[in-house]
Amino acid sequence: MDQPGSTPERLRRQIEFVIEVDQLKNVFRRSPLLAADRRENDAEHSWHLALMALVLAEYADEPVDPFKVLAMVVLHDLVEIYAGDTFLYDAAAAAGQQDRERAAADKLFAILPDDQRDRFRAVWDEFEERVSAEARFAKAMDRLQPLLLNYGNRGGTWRTPGVTEADVLARKSVIGESSAELWAYAETLIRTGAEHGWVPRS
């Protein structure tokens, strides 16, 4: 987007970043929405995670700063503008995911002024490495949200050929790294889904 020549450099770069990340609305995930007959996009996913983090923070096993968690869930998928969404159960695509997403983070956050570039990248790295209570809880939200959509859709992406109950349990087990109570709830949903035939038994 062209900006007036009088725009200060810092503001110009910040607006450029804000406009660039609008593309997140066009990155579609596999998860079907509950309220519409289409798949959700990454922006909708990020919004849902942010709301979940505020509502469910009390279930974290360790105290968390909800606003730090908010920063993580809002920033974590921005790299998919360049790297694309990697389906959780696609082992072949996951093989190069880390490299693709790191390169995308380098490119995207470089649009920002240097201080924000470094701060946002540090938040993104902390989420990816799960080195803090906030990062572990943010990751738990990231794994719980599509689980809720799949359960509510009576299978959703669980019906992808080759995906089994054991696969879902294994991929979602990181929820338990942050919240024993939410993991117990998630396990119940997965096992109930398997009982109903929404995901094949292992």
C-alpha positions in Angstrom: 0.0 0.0 0.0 1.4 3.4 -1.0 1.8 5.7 2.0 2.1 9.5 2.0 5.7 10.7 1.7 5.4 12.5 5.0 4.9 9.3 6.9 7.6 8.9 9.6 9.8 5.9 8.8 8.9 4.0 12.0 5.2 4.4 11.4 5.6 3.5 7.7 7.2 0.2 8.6 4.6 -0.6 11.3 1.7 0.1 8.9 3.5 -2.0 6.2 3.6 -4.9 8.7 0.0 -4.5 9.7 -1.1 -4.5 6.0 1.2 -7.5 5.2 -0.3 -9.6 7.9 -3.8 -9.0 6.5 -2.9 -11.9 4.2 -3.4 -14.3 7.2 -7.1 -14.1 6.4 -6.4 -16.0 3.2 -4.4 -18.9 4.7 -7.0 -21.7 5.2 -6.6 -24.5 7.6 -8.1 -28.0 7.4 -10.4 -27.5 10.4 -14.1 -27.0 9.5 -15.9 -24.2 11.3 -18.8 -25.1 13.5 -21.0 -22.1 12.4 -20.4 -22.2 8.6 -19.9 -24.8 5.9 -16.3 -23.9 5.2 -12.8 -24.3 6.7 -11.5 -21.7 9.1 -8.7 -19.4 8.2 -5.6 -18.6 10.2 -6.9 -15.2 11.4 -10.0 -16.8 12.8 -7.9 -19.5 14.4 -5.7 -16.9 16.1 -8.7 -14.9 17.3 -10.2 -18.1 18.8 -7.0 -19.0 20.6 -6.8 -15.5 22.1 -10.3 -15.7 23.5 -9.6 -19.2 24.8 -6.4 -18.1 26.5 -8.4 -15.4 28.4 -11.2 -17.7 29.3 -9.2 -20.8 30.2 -6.1 -19.4 31.8 -7.2 -20.6 35.3 -6.6 -24.2 34.2 -2.9 -23.7 33.6 -0.9 -25.9 36.0 1.6 -23.0 36.5 0.6 -19.4 36.8 0.7 -17.6 33.4 0.5 -14.0 32.3 -2.5 -14.0 30.0 -1.4 -11.0 28.1 1.9 -12.7 27.2 -0.1 -15.8 26.1 -2.2 -13.4 24.0 0.9 -12.1 22.3 2.1 -15.6 21.5 -1.2 -16.9 20.0 -1.7 -13.7 17.9 1.9 -13.9 16.5 2.6 -17.6 16.2 0.8 -18.3 12.9 1.7 -15.1 11.1 4.7 -17.0 9.5 2.2 -19.2 7.6 1.6 -16.2 5.3 4.8 -17.3 3.6 5.3 -20.8 4.9 1.7 -22.1 4.5 -0.3 -24.1 7.0 1.1 -27.5 7.8 -1.6 -30.1 8.5 -0.9 -31.7 11.9 -1.2 -35.2 10.6 0.9 -34.8 7.5 4.3 -36.2 8.4 5.9 -35.5 5.0 5.0 -31.8 5.1 6.1 -31.6 8.8 9.7 -32.7 7.8 10.6 -29.2 6.5 8.1 -27.2 8.6 10.6 -25.8 11.1 13.0 -24.5 8.4 10.2 -23.0 6.3 8.7 -21.2 9.3 12.0 -19.9 10.6 12.8 -18.4 7.2 9.3 -16.9 7.1 9.8 -15.4 10.5 13.0 -13.8 9.4 11.3 -12.3 6.4 8.1 -11.1 8.1 9.4 -9.6 11.3 12.1 -7.8 9.4 9.4 -5.5 8.1 9.0 -4.0 11.6 11.3 -1.4 13.2 14.3 -3.2 14.7 13.2 -3.1 18.3 9.8 -4.6 17.5 11.3 -7.1 15.1 13.5 -8.4 17.9 10.8 -8.4 20.5 8.2 -10.1 18.3 10.7 -12.7 17.1 11.7 -13.5 20.7 8.0 -14.1 21.5 7.6 -16.3 18.4 10.8 -18.3 19.3 9.6 -18.7 22.9 6.3 -20.2 21.7 8.0 -22.5 19.3 10.5 -23.8 21.9 7.9 -24.0 24.7 10.4 -22.8 27.3 8.0 -21.0 29.5 4.7 -21.6 31.3 3.1 -19.1 28.9 4.5 -20.9 25.8 3.3 -24.2 27.0 -0.2 -22.9 27.7 -0.3 -21.1 24.3 0.6 -24.4 22.7 -2.1 -26.2 24.7 -4.6 -23.7 23.3 -3.3 -24.3 19.8 -3.9 -28.0 20.1 -7.2 -27.8 22.0 -9.0 -25.4 19.6 -9.0 -27.6 16.5 -9.9 -30.6 18.7 -13.1 -28.7 19.8 -13.9 -28.0 16.1 -13.3 -31.6 15.1 -15.4 -33.0 18.0 -18.2 -30.5 17.2 -18.1 -31.6 13.6 -18.3 -35.3 14.4 -14.8 -35.9 13.2 -13.7 -33.1 10.9 -10.1 -33.7 10.1 -10.0 -36.8 12.2 -11.7 -38.5 9.2 -8.6 -37.9 7.1 -7.4 -41.3 5.7 -4.7 -42.8 7.9 -5.5 -40.7 11.1 -6.4 -42.9 14.1 -7.3 -42.4 17.7 -3.7 -43.1 18.7 -2.5 -40.4 16.3 -4.8 -37.8 17.7 -3.9 -38.7 21.3 -0.2 -38.5 20.5 -0.5 -35.1 18.7 -2.7 -33.6 21.3 -0.7 -34.8 24.4 1.2 -31.5 24.6 -1.9 -30.1 26.2 -1.0 -32.1 29.3 2.4 -30.3 29.5 0.4 -27.2 30.6 -2.9 -28.4 32.1 -3.7 -31.8 33.5 -7.4 -30.8 33.7 -7.7 -29.7 30.1 -5.8 -32.8 28.9 -8.2 -35.0 30.8 -11.0 -33.2 29.1 -9.3 -33.5 25.7 -8.7 -37.2 26.2 -12.4 -37.7 27.0 -13.4 -35.9 23.7 -11.0 -38.0 21.7 -12.1 -41.3 23.2 -15.7 -40.4 22.9 -15.1 -39.5 19.2 -13.6 -42.9 18.7 -16.6 -44.6 20.4 -18.9 -42.8 18.0 -16.8 -43.8 15.0 -15.7 -40.2 14.2 -12.0 -41.3 14.3 -10.9 -44.9 13.7 -9.7 -46.9 16.7 -6.0 -47.6 16.6 
